[in-house]
């Protein structure tokens, strides 16, 4: 018997594309699914559309936030309510390939998470390329792979319940997909599945588009940016399970917090030692990622 998988979708004023996405979720070929839809106090027809689907499909559970709480809190509510042994997150404006869950569930193996590539579409749903055309996608087998960044997106993930205690509660200064991926990497790793299993719609209201370098910056000055980097590294050190990787993250967080020359040298040597893991998401050559380490003698990132 196939284990239950929960598909959690957060919605907010998504009436324009919602039906197409929900239809693609309900059409998944995987045989044992529940759907947890959490609406974040929408003011358009989103809730009415969801209630219509609830009346037709007993696999759907609908949770309604009484007031708007934001994307992070809404996804957290859905994840905590999910009953499946594995969980996938859905955005309200994409379209899933019908075998997405079946393929990912069949390939996750012993990993804590698996994620796929995505086809990019314009607002009308016309394909324009692939997410991997703009971003280097790879496996993330250790917590150290999340020190500087990642390209594993929430809409493309399937993860096991085992990561929830590390990932939740969601902090408000990193993305939900970032901390979920970190939790998975810190346990049994994140595997990349090189197939396009989601039509990832690009439009003016995207929370995050395919070009991650153009994502919204949560700081106004270099000092604010540096403080957020240190805060993020402390988060990783605090949530990483005990072991060598946690000790490395703790030391790195301390050295990034200091402006002294000794700390700069230490953080250079730490990153130079682990450059292939810490900079894997950039897709650089071994030499390129090693040379990047020298930047840390002069800059925090």
ZADO-1210 file (C-alpha; in nm, 4 decimals, padded with zeros to 6 digits):
<atoms>
<atom x="00.0000" y="00.0000" z="00.0000" code="UNK" pos="1"/>
<atom x="00.1361" y="00.3406" z="-00.0934" code="UNK" pos="2"/>
<atom x="00.2062" y="00.5734" z="00.2016" code="UNK" pos="3"/>
<atom x="-00.0147" y="00.8782" z="00.2359" code="UNK" pos="4"/>
<atom x="00.1279" y="01.1975" z="00.0869" code="UNK" pos="5"/>
<atom x="-00.0094" y="01.5398" z="00.1770" code="UNK" pos="6"/>
<atom x="-00.0198" y="01.8230" z="-00.0767" code="UNK" pos="7"/>
<atom x="-00.0304" y="02.1546" z="00.1078" code="UNK" pos="8"/>
<atom x="-00.1334" y="02.4682" z="-00.0818" code="UNK" pos="9"/>
<atom x="-00.1370" y="02.8227" z="00.0528" code="UNK" pos="10"/>
<atom x="-00.3771" y="03.0620" z="-00.1192" code="UNK" pos="11"/>
<atom x="-00.4383" y="03.4341" z="-00.1110" code="UNK" pos="12"/>
<atom x="-00.6423" y="03.6236" z="-00.3700" code="UNK" pos="13"/>
<atom x="-00.5472" y="03.3672" z="-00.6325" code="UNK" pos="14"/>
<atom x="-00.8727" y="03.3367" z="-00.8264" code="UNK" pos="15"/>
<atom x="-00.7103" y="03.4066" z="-01.1641" code="UNK" pos="16"/>
<atom x="-00.5072" y="03.0860" z="-01.1929" code="UNK" pos="17"/>
<atom x="-00.6454" y="02.8758" z="-00.9075" code="UNK" pos="18"/>
<atom x="-00.8769" y="02.6378" z="-01.0940" code="UNK" pos="19"/>
<atom x="-00.6061" y="02.5278" z="-01.3352" code="UNK" pos="20"/>
<atom x="-00.3709" y="02.4507" z="-01.0472" code="UNK" pos="21"/>
<atom x="-00.6259" y="02.2680" z="-00.8333" code="UNK" pos="22"/>
<atom x="-00.7322" y="02.0576" z="-01.1312" code="UNK" pos="23"/>
<atom x="-00.3688" y="01.9542" z="-01.1839" code="UNK" pos="24"/>
<atom x="-00.3295" y="01.8636" z="-00.8158" code="UNK" pos="25"/>
<atom x="-00.6439" y="01.6515" z="-00.8053" code="UNK" pos="26"/>
<atom x="-00.5344" y="01.4753" z="-01.1267" code="UNK" pos="27"/>
<atom x="-00.2097" y="01.3433" z="-00.9741" code="UNK" pos="28"/>
<atom x="-00.1556" y="00.9772" z="-01.0556" code="UNK" pos="29"/>
<atom x="-00.0233" y="00.8864" z="-00.7084" code="UNK" pos="30"/>
<atom x="-00.2908" y="00.6703" z="-00.5430" code="UNK" pos="31"/>
<atom x="-00.2863" y="00.7871" z="-00.1793" code="UNK" pos="32"/>
<atom x="-00.3188" y="01.1633" z="-00.1381" code="UNK" pos="33"/>
<atom x="-00.4728" y="01.4189" z="00.0926" code="UNK" pos="34"/>
<atom x="-00.4991" y="01.7875" z="00.0103" code="UNK" pos="35"/>
<atom x="-00.4634" y="02.0558" z="00.2762" code="UNK" pos="36"/>
<atom x="-00.5612" y="02.3940" z="00.1359" code="UNK" pos="37"/>
<atom x="-00.5070" y="02.6949" z="00.3626" code="UNK" pos="38"/>
<atom x="-00.6619" y="03.0236" z="00.2577" code="UNK" pos="39"/>
<atom x="-00.5082" y="03.3367" z="00.4049" code="UNK" pos="40"/>
<atom x="-00.8222" y="03.5525" z="00.4355" code="UNK" pos="41"/>
<atom x="-00.8674" y="03.6118" z="00.0629" code="UNK" pos="42"/>
<atom x="-01.0951" y="03.8980" z="-00.0420" code="UNK" pos="43"/>
<atom x="-01.1642" y="03.7753" z="-00.3972" code="UNK" pos="44"/>
<atom x="-01.3364" y="03.4541" z="-00.5144" code="UNK" pos="45"/>
<atom x="-01.0533" y="03.2242" z="-00.4005" code="UNK" pos="46"/>
<atom x="-01.2384" y="03.0861" z="-00.0995" code="UNK" pos="47"/>
<atom x="-01.5579" y="03.0235" z="-00.2967" code="UNK" pos="48"/>
<atom x="-01.3580" y="02.8322" z="-00.5581" code="UNK" pos="49"/>
<atom x="-01.1905" y="02.6192" z="-00.2909" code="UNK" pos="50"/>
<atom x="-01.5224" y="02.5460" z="-00.1196" code="UNK" pos="51"/>
<atom x="-01.6630" y="02.4304" z="-00.4506" code="UNK" pos="52"/>
<atom x="-01.3804" y="02.1766" z="-00.4851" code="UNK" pos="53"/>
<atom x="-01.4207" y="02.0656" z="-00.1216" code="UNK" pos="54"/>
<atom x="-01.7843" y="01.9792" z="-00.1898" code="UNK" pos="55"/>
<atom x="-01.6781" y="01.7505" z="-00.4756" code="UNK" pos="56"/>
<atom x="-01.3646" y="01.5785" z="-00.3433" code="UNK" pos="57"/>
<atom x="-01.3481" y="01.4260" z="00.0089" code="UNK" pos="58"/>
<atom x="-00.9673" y="01.4172" z="-00.0037" code="UNK" pos="59"/>
<atom x="-00.9564" y="01.7956" z="00.0465" code="UNK" pos="60"/>
<atom x="-00.9379" y="01.9652" z="00.3866" code="UNK" pos="61"/>
<atom x="-00.9831" y="02.3415" z="00.3864" code="UNK" pos="62"/>
<atom x="-00.8412" y="02.5657" z="00.6585" code="UNK" pos="63"/>
<atom x="-00.9357" y="02.9337" z="00.6622" code="UNK" pos="64"/>
<atom x="-00.7203" y="03.1925" z="00.8360" code="UNK" pos="65"/>
<atom x="-00.9533" y="03.4414" z="01.0113" code="UNK" pos="66"/>
<atom x="-00.7108" y="03.7249" z="00.9314" code="UNK" pos="67"/>
<atom x="-00.4260" y="03.7559" z="00.6840" code="UNK" pos="68"/>
<atom x="-00.1128" y="03.5969" z="00.8304" code="UNK" pos="69"/>
<atom x="00.1281" y="03.5888" z="00.5367" code="UNK" pos="70"/>
<atom x="00.2780" y="03.3096" z="00.3292" code="UNK" pos="71"/>
<atom x="00.5132" y="03.1635" z="00.5903" code="UNK" pos="72"/>
<atom x="00.2487" y="03.1281" z="00.8606" code="UNK" pos="73"/>
<atom x="-00.0032" y="02.9933" z="00.6114" code="UNK" pos="74"/>
<atom x="00.2295" y="02.7205" z="00.4851" code="UNK" pos="75"/>
<atom x="00.3275" y="02.6369" z="00.8429" code="UNK" pos="76"/>
<atom x="-00.0378" y="02.5918" z="00.9362" code="UNK" pos="77"/>
<atom x="-00.0840" y="02.3530" z="00.6443" code="UNK" pos="78"/>
<atom x="00.2290" y="02.1528" z="00.7191" code="UNK" pos="79"/>
<atom x="00.1321" y="02.1121" z="01.0847" code="UNK" pos="80"/>
<atom x="-00.2148" y="01.9937" z="00.9790" code="UNK" pos="81"/>
<atom x="-00.0834" y="01.7449" z="00.7213" code="UNK" pos="82"/>
<atom x="-00.1134" y="01.3761" z="00.8072" code="UNK" pos="83"/>
<atom x="00.0971" y="01.2264" z="00.5283" code="UNK" pos="84"/>
<atom x="00.4300" y="01.0501" z="00.5681" code="UNK" pos="85"/>
<atom x="00.5578" y="01.2836" z="00.2997" code="UNK" pos="86"/>
<atom x="00.4528" y="01.6378" z="00.2133" code="UNK" pos="87"/>
<atom x="00.4621" y="01.8478" z="-00.1038" code="UNK" pos="88"/>
<atom x="00.3976" y="02.2218" z="-00.1205" code="UNK" pos="89"/>
<atom x="00.1922" y="02.3825" z="-00.3948" code="UNK" pos="90"/>
<atom x="00.1699" y="02.7435" z="-00.5060" code="UNK" pos="91"/>
<atom x="-00.1689" y="02.8687" z="-00.6190" code="UNK" pos="92"/>
<atom x="-00.0665" y="02.9767" z="-00.9681" code="UNK" pos="93"/>
<atom x="00.1381" y="02.6867" z="-01.1100" code="UNK" pos="94"/>
<atom x="00.0353" y="02.3693" z="-01.2943" code="UNK" pos="95"/>
<atom x="00.1700" y="02.0266" z="-01.1990" code="UNK" pos="96"/>
<atom x="00.2533" y="01.7423" z="-01.4360" code="UNK" pos="97"/>
<atom x="00.0207" y="01.4511" z="-01.3535" code="UNK" pos="98"/>
<atom x="00.3033" y="01.2134" z="-01.2530" code="UNK" pos="99"/>
<atom x="00.4912" y="01.4623" z="-01.0363" code="UNK" pos="100"/>
<atom x="00.4219" y="01.3009" z="-00.7001" code="UNK" pos="101"/>
<atom x="00.4508" y="00.9448" z="-00.8333" code="UNK" pos="102"/>
<atom x="00.7914" y="01.0151" z="-00.9851" code="UNK" pos="103"/>
<atom x="00.9316" y="01.1969" z="-00.6833" code="UNK" pos="104"/>
<atom x="00.7961" y="00.9430" z="-00.4352" code="UNK" pos="105"/>
<atom x="00.9489" y="00.6639" z="-00.6418" code="UNK" pos="106"/>
<atom x="01.2905" y="00.8289" z="-00.6429" code="UNK" pos="107"/>
<atom x="01.3232" y="00.9784" z="-00.2939" code="UNK" pos="108"/>
<atom x="01.4741" y="00.6563" z="-00.1519" code="UNK" pos="109"/>
<atom x="01.6536" y="00.7223" z="00.1799" code="UNK" pos="110"/>
<atom x="01.6817" y="01.0978" z="00.1264" code="UNK" pos="111"/>
<atom x="01.4857" y="01.3368" z="00.3446" code="UNK" pos="112"/>
<atom x="01.3833" y="01.5457" z="00.0422" code="UNK" pos="113"/>
<atom x="01.3760" y="01.5362" z="-00.3339" code="UNK" pos="114"/>
<atom x="01.3110" y="01.8258" z="-00.5699" code="UNK" pos="115"/>
<atom x="01.2691" y="01.8570" z="-00.9437" code="UNK" pos="116"/>
<atom x="01.3372" y="02.1037" z="-01.2214" code="UNK" pos="117"/>
<atom x="01.0502" y="02.3247" z="-01.3406" code="UNK" pos="118"/>
<atom x="00.9320" y="02.4415" z="-01.6794" code="UNK" pos="119"/>
<atom x="00.8953" y="02.8188" z="-01.6930" code="UNK" pos="120"/>
<atom x="00.5784" y="02.9614" z="-01.8429" code="UNK" pos="121"/>
<atom x="00.4535" y="03.3114" z="-01.9020" code="UNK" pos="122"/>
<atom x="00.1330" y="03.4410" z="-01.7461" code="UNK" pos="123"/>
<atom x="-00.0718" y="03.2727" z="-02.0191" code="UNK" pos="124"/>
<atom x="00.0895" y="02.9339" z="-01.9503" code="UNK" pos="125"/>
<atom x="00.3148" y="02.9266" z="-02.2584" code="UNK" pos="126"/>
<atom x="00.6467" y="02.7571" z="-02.1889" code="UNK" pos="127"/>
<atom x="00.9488" y="02.9847" z="-02.2130" code="UNK" pos="128"/>
<atom x="01.2319" y="02.7655" z="-02.0831" code="UNK" pos="129"/>
<atom x="01.3415" y="02.5755" z="-01.7731" code="UNK" pos="130"/>
<atom x="01.4339" y="02.6826" z="-01.4211" code="UNK" pos="131"/>
<atom x="01.7679" y="02.5050" z="-01.4689" code="UNK" pos="132"/>
<atom x="01.8452" y="02.7333" z="-01.7640" code="UNK" pos="133"/>
<atom x="01.8934" y="03.0155" z="-01.5129" code="UNK" pos="134"/>
<atom x="01.9999" y="02.8289" z="-01.1989" code="UNK" pos="135"/>
<atom x="02.2445" y="02.5480" z="-01.1208" code="UNK" pos="136"/>
<atom x="02.0519" y="02.2568" z="-00.9679" code="UNK" pos="137"/>
<atom x="02.2244" y="01.9745" z="-00.7800" code="UNK" pos="138"/>
<atom x="02.2099" y="01.7417" z="-00.4804" code="UNK" pos="139"/>
<atom x="02.2512" y="01.8904" z="-00.1309" code="UNK" pos="140"/>
<atom x="02.3781" y="01.5997" z="00.0799" code="UNK" pos="141"/>
<atom x="02.4935" y="01.7920" z="00.3902" code="UNK" pos="142"/>
<atom x="02.3959" y="02.0902" z="00.6038" code="UNK" pos="143"/>
<atom x="02.7068" y="02.2724" z="00.4811" code="UNK" pos="144"/>
<atom x="02.5502" y="02.3017" z="00.1360" code="UNK" pos="145"/>
<atom x="02.3117" y="02.5626" z="00.2798" code="UNK" pos="146"/>
<atom x="02.5709" y="02.8037" z="00.4219" code="UNK" pos="147"/>
<atom x="02.5559" y="03.0516" z="00.1330" code="UNK" pos="148"/>
<atom x="02.2509" y="02.9533" z="-00.0677" code="UNK" pos="149"/>
<atom x="02.0428" y="02.6990" z="-00.2500" code="UNK" pos="150"/>
<atom x="01.8292" y="02.6683" z="-00.5605" code="UNK" pos="151"/>
<atom x="01.5769" y="02.4094" z="-00.4357" code="UNK" pos="152"/>
<atom x="01.2357" y="02.5743" z="-00.4658" code="UNK" pos="153"/>
<atom x="00.9376" y="02.4919" z="-00.2462" code="UNK" pos="154"/>
<atom x="00.6961" y="02.4245" z="-00.5327" code="UNK" pos="155"/>
<atom x="00.9271" y="02.1496" z="-00.6639" code="UNK" pos="156"/>
<atom x="00.9852" y="01.9658" z="-00.3325" code="UNK" pos="157"/>
<atom x="00.8668" y="01.6431" z="-00.1758" code="UNK" pos="158"/>
<atom x="00.9909" y="01.5866" z="00.1796" code="UNK" pos="159"/>
<atom x="00.9526" y="01.3416" z="00.4665" code="UNK" pos="160"/>
<atom x="00.7953" y="01.4264" z="00.8006" code="UNK" pos="161"/>
<atom x="01.1295" y="01.3704" z="00.9717" code="UNK" pos="162"/>
<atom x="01.2438" y="01.7222" z="00.8822" code="UNK" pos="163"/>
<atom x="00.9533" y="01.9091" z="01.0432" code="UNK" pos="164"/>
<atom x="01.0965" y="01.9332" z="01.3945" code="UNK" pos="165"/>
<atom x="01.4069" y="02.1058" z="01.2572" code="UNK" pos="166"/>
<atom x="01.2322" y="02.3271" z="01.0011" code="UNK" pos="167"/>
<atom x="00.9450" y="02.4555" z="01.2165" code="UNK" pos="168"/>
<atom x="00.8620" y="02.7102" z="01.3321" code="UNK" pos="169"/>
<atom x="00.9462" y="02.9075" z="01.0186" code="UNK" pos="170"/>
<atom x="01.1655" y="03.2097" z="01.0959" code="UNK" pos="171"/>
<atom x="01.0519" y="03.5300" z="00.9293" code="UNK" pos="172"/>
<atom x="01.3916" y="03.6218" z="00.7829" code="UNK" pos="173"/>
<atom x="01.4517" y="03.3283" z="00.5468" code="UNK" pos="174"/>
<atom x="01.2283" y="03.1579" z="00.2919" code="UNK" pos="175"/>
<atom x="01.0273" y="02.8522" z="00.3907" code="UNK" pos="176"/>
<atom x="01.1892" y="02.6493" z="00.1124" code="UNK" pos="177"/>
<atom x="01.5361" y="02.7445" z="00.2394" code="UNK" pos="178"/>
<atom x="01.4816" y="02.6232" z="00.5961" code="UNK" pos="179"/>
<atom x="01.2944" y="02.3106" z="00.4799" code="UNK" pos="180"/>
<atom x="01.5828" y="02.2249" z="00.2480" code="UNK" pos="181"/>
<atom x="01.8378" y="02.2898" z="00.5201" code="UNK" pos="182"/>
<atom x="01.6525" y="02.0597" z="00.7596" code="UNK" pos="183"/>
<atom x="01.6508" y="01.7849" z="00.4967" code="UNK" pos="184"/>
<atom x="02.0177" y="01.8338" z="00.4106" code="UNK" pos="185"/>
<atom x="02.1079" y="01.8186" z="00.7805" code="UNK" pos="186"/>
<atom x="01.9333" y="01.4802" z="00.8168" code="UNK" pos="187"/>
<atom x="01.9523" y="01.2465" z="00.5167" code="UNK" pos="188"/>
<atom x="02.0163" y="01.4897" z="00.2348" code="UNK" pos="189"/>
<atom x="01.8362" y="01.6493" z="-00.0586" code="UNK" pos="190"/>
<atom x="01.8276" y="01.4734" z="-00.3952" code="UNK" pos="191"/>
<atom x="01.7776" y="01.6470" z="-00.7293" code="UNK" pos="192"/>
<atom x="01.5430" y="01.4875" z="-00.9851" code="UNK" pos="193"/>
<atom x="01.6359" y="01.6285" z="-01.3294" code="UNK" pos="194"/>
<atom x="01.2950" y="01.6473" z="-01.4931" code="UNK" pos="195"/>
<atom x="01.0486" y="01.9349" z="-01.5318" code="UNK" pos="196"/>
<atom x="00.7480" y="01.8369" z="-01.3211" code="UNK" pos="197"/>
<atom x="00.5869" y="02.1772" z="-01.2612" code="UNK" pos="198"/>
<atom x="00.4870" y="02.4540" z="-01.4985" code="UNK" pos="199"/>
<atom x="00.6190" y="02.7446" z="-01.2917" code="UNK" pos="200"/>
<atom x="00.4190" y="03.0484" z="-01.3948" code="UNK" pos="201"/>
<atom x="00.6091" y="03.3782" z="-01.4149" code="UNK" pos="202"/>
<atom x="00.3942" y="03.6877" z="-01.3714" code="UNK" pos="203"/>
<atom x="00.3949" y="04.0247" z="-01.1995" code="UNK" pos="204"/>
<atom x="00.2566" y="03.8920" z="-00.8698" code="UNK" pos="205"/>
<atom x="00.5127" y="03.6131" z="-00.8132" code="UNK" pos="206"/>
<atom x="00.6453" y="03.6046" z="-00.4577" code="UNK" pos="207"/>
<atom x="00.9707" y="03.4722" z="-00.6052" code="UNK" pos="208"/>
<atom x="01.0459" y="03.4297" z="-00.9740" code="UNK" pos="209"/>
<atom x="01.2883" y="03.2039" z="-01.1545" code="UNK" pos="210"/>
<atom x="01.5716" y="03.4570" z="-01.1511" code="UNK" pos="211"/>
<atom x="01.6727" y="03.4291" z="-00.7859" code="UNK" pos="212"/>
<atom x="01.9273" y="03.7090" z="-00.8163" code="UNK" pos="213"/>
<atom x="01.6360" y="03.9507" z="-00.8573" code="UNK" pos="214"/>
<atom x="01.4534" y="03.8395" z="-00.5449" code="UNK" pos="215"/>
<atom x="01.3295" y="04.0985" z="-00.2978" code="UNK" pos="216"/>
<atom x="01.6064" y="04.2250" z="-00.0694" code="UNK" pos="217"/>
<atom x="01.5139" y="04.2420" z="00.2981" code="UNK" pos="218"/>
<atom x="01.7691" y="04.5084" z="00.3835" code="UNK" pos="219"/>
<atom x="01.8513" y="04.8665" z="00.2918" code="UNK" pos="220"/>
<atom x="02.2163" y="04.8997" z="00.3916" code="UNK" pos="221"/>
<atom x="02.5302" y="04.6850" z="00.3905" code="UNK" pos="222"/>
<atom x="02.5160" y="04.6746" z="00.7694" code="UNK" pos="223"/>
<atom x="02.1619" y="04.5400" z="00.7631" code="UNK" pos="224"/>
<atom x="02.2620" y="04.2808" z="00.5016" code="UNK" pos="225"/>
<atom x="02.5584" y="04.1658" z="00.7106" code="UNK" pos="226"/>
<atom x="02.3435" y="04.1423" z="01.0234" code="UNK" pos="227"/>
<atom x="02.0902" y="03.9254" z="00.8385" code="UNK" pos="228"/>
<atom x="02.3668" y="03.6947" z="00.7143" code="UNK" pos="229"/>
<atom x="02.4965" y="03.6479" z="01.0688" code="UNK" pos="230"/>
<atom x="02.1412" y="03.5897" z="01.1943" code="UNK" pos="231"/>
<atom x="02.0860" y="03.3266" z="00.9259" code="UNK" pos="232"/>
<atom x="02.4115" y="03.1469" z="01.0083" code="UNK" pos="233"/>
<atom x="02.3175" y="03.1422" z="01.3762" code="UNK" pos="234"/>
<atom x="01.9834" y="02.9900" z="01.2768" code="UNK" pos="235"/>
<atom x="02.1595" y="02.7090" z="01.0905" code="UNK" pos="236"/>
<atom x="02.3982" y="02.6485" z="01.3807" code="UNK" pos="237"/>
<atom x="02.1099" y="02.6399" z="01.6310" code="UNK" pos="238"/>
<atom x="01.8942" y="02.4003" z="01.4288" code="UNK" pos="239"/>
<atom x="02.1616" y="02.1666" z="01.2947" code="UNK" pos="240"/>
<atom x="02.1690" y="01.8316" z="01.4772" code="UNK" pos="241"/>
<atom x="02.4671" y="01.7709" z="01.7038" code="UNK" pos="242"/>
<atom x="02.7855" y="01.6677" z="01.5257" code="UNK" pos="243"/>
<atom x="03.0778" y="01.7997" z="01.3241" code="UNK" pos="244"/>
<atom x="02.8610" y="02.0060" z="01.0911" code="UNK" pos="245"/>
<atom x="02.6990" y="02.1901" z="01.3797" code="UNK" pos="246"/>
<atom x="03.0405" y="02.2738" z="01.5239" code="UNK" pos="247"/>
<atom x="03.1531" y="02.4076" z="01.1848" code="UNK" pos="248"/>
<atom x="02.8394" y="02.6211" z="01.1546" code="UNK" pos="249"/>
<atom x="02.8757" y="02.7549" z="01.5080" code="UNK" pos="250"/>
<atom x="03.2370" y="02.8553" z="01.4485" code="UNK" pos="251"/>
<atom x="03.1512" y="03.0092" z="01.1132" code="UNK" pos="252"/>
<atom x="02.8648" y="03.2125" z="01.2614" code="UNK" pos="253"/>
<atom x="03.0978" y="03.3501" z="01.5277" code="UNK" pos="254"/>
<atom x="03.3631" y="03.4422" z="01.2725" code="UNK" pos="255"/>
<atom x="03.1127" y="03.6108" z="01.0421" code="UNK" pos="256"/>
<atom x="02.9874" y="03.8164" z="01.3371" code="UNK" pos="257"/>
<atom x="03.3359" y="03.9522" z="01.4036" code="UNK" pos="258"/>
<atom x="03.5088" y="04.2190" z="01.1967" code="UNK" pos="259"/>
<atom x="03.8551" y="04.1328" z="01.3211" code="UNK" pos="260"/>
<atom x="04.1322" y="04.0146" z="01.0916" code="UNK" pos="261"/>
<atom x="04.1728" y="03.6872" z="01.2832" code="UNK" pos="262"/>
<atom x="03.8047" y="03.6059" z="01.2317" code="UNK" pos="263"/>
<atom x="03.8319" y="03.6930" z="00.8613" code="UNK" pos="264"/>
<atom x="04.1235" y="03.4543" z="00.8229" code="UNK" pos="265"/>
<atom x="03.9419" y="03.1763" z="01.0091" code="UNK" pos="266"/>
<atom x="03.6272" y="03.2087" z="00.8002" code="UNK" pos="267"/>
<atom x="03.8397" y="03.2033" z="00.4849" code="UNK" pos="268"/>
<atom x="04.0058" y="02.8785" z="00.5916" code="UNK" pos="269"/>
<atom x="03.6720" y="02.7246" z="00.6940" code="UNK" pos="270"/>
<atom x="03.5092" y="02.8006" z="00.3608" code="UNK" pos="271"/>
<atom x="03.8228" y="02.7073" z="00.1643" code="UNK" pos="272"/>
<atom x="03.8240" y="02.3696" z="00.3393" code="UNK" pos="273"/>
<atom x="03.4574" y="02.3042" z="00.2598" code="UNK" pos="274"/>
<atom x="03.4214" y="02.5120" z="-00.0561" code="UNK" pos="275"/>
<atom x="03.2841" y="02.2315" z="-00.2747" code="UNK" pos="276"/>
<atom x="02.9880" y="02.1835" z="-00.0394" code="UNK" pos="277"/>
<atom x="02.9287" y="02.5420" z="00.0683" code="UNK" pos="278"/>
<atom x="02.9399" y="02.6812" z="-00.2847" code="UNK" pos="279"/>
<atom x="02.7856" y="02.3886" z="-00.4724" code="UNK" pos="280"/>
<atom x="02.4738" y="02.5906" z="-00.5572" code="UNK" pos="281"/>
<atom x="02.6796" y="02.8335" z="-00.7649" code="UNK" pos="282"/>
<atom x="02.7866" y="02.5594" z="-01.0072" code="UNK" pos="283"/>
<atom x="03.1448" y="02.6826" z="-01.0117" code="UNK" pos="284"/>
<atom x="03.4448" y="02.4676" z="-01.0941" code="UNK" pos="285"/>
<atom x="03.6559" y="02.3376" z="-00.8055" code="UNK" pos="286"/>
<atom x="03.9070" y="02.6148" z="-00.8712" code="UNK" pos="287"/>
<atom x="03.6341" y="02.8771" z="-00.9017" code="UNK" pos="288"/>
<atom x="03.4732" y="02.7883" z="-00.5698" code="UNK" pos="289"/>
<atom x="03.8117" y="02.7772" z="-00.3987" code="UNK" pos="290"/>
<atom x="03.9048" y="03.1205" z="-00.5316" code="UNK" pos="291"/>
<atom x="03.5688" y="03.2563" z="-00.4139" code="UNK" pos="292"/>
<atom x="03.6797" y="03.1761" z="-00.0592" code="UNK" pos="293"/>
<atom x="03.9379" y="03.4547" z="-00.0780" code="UNK" pos="294"/>
<atom x="03.6528" y="03.7060" z="-00.1042" code="UNK" pos="295"/>
<atom x="03.5776" y="03.6384" z="00.2617" code="UNK" pos="296"/>
<atom x="03.9024" y="03.8019" z="00.3640" code="UNK" pos="297"/>
<atom x="03.7542" y="04.1323" z="00.2507" code="UNK" pos="298"/>
<atom x="03.3745" y="04.0935" z="00.2473" code="UNK" pos="299"/>
<atom x="03.1189" y="03.9064" z="00.4553" code="UNK" pos="300"/>
<atom x="02.9519" y="03.7465" z="00.1514" code="UNK" pos="301"/>
</atoms>
